[in-house]
Amino acid sequence: MKKLISIGVALALLTMVVVPGAVAAYDPPETYSKVPFAILASGIELVGEVVAAVPMIADALPVGLDITAITGLIAPWTAGPLSWTVDMLAWGLDLGATLWTSVDTMFSIGFPEIGDILSTVSCGLMMCWSATNCSGTFVPCA
């Protein structure tokens, strides 16, 4: 039991050291669509840093398994290319709104609100994160 308590205390102290450094180095995402991916990436980075900082964890891993190298590769990919999937979703929703508006007008379906809903969701995904100035050419809210 004492060993579990000492491990818990060591992890708590490590967290008090690692988290402020991670927060200081944090680069906020450009749009709201990037926020979940930034959270995942920072969590993956934290796992790698904890494994590297606690020899007991690193020693318990199989020989040749380098968790810090793995997390170092996965975290930037999660924050970058994987987060682009939401950008593509927003672009597709905006395109769908344009198509729906045309079809609704052409065939007198009578549901123009569907295009408005799709545009609103697309706009919300691409809205600028408050801490940064958005860049890029896709502006669904304009």
PyMOL commands that set and color helices and strands:
alter all, ss='L'
color gray80, all
select helices_A, chain A and resi 2-24+32-53+55-60+67-79+81-107+113-126
alter helices_A, ss='H'
color red, helices_A
deselect
rebuild
show_as cartoon
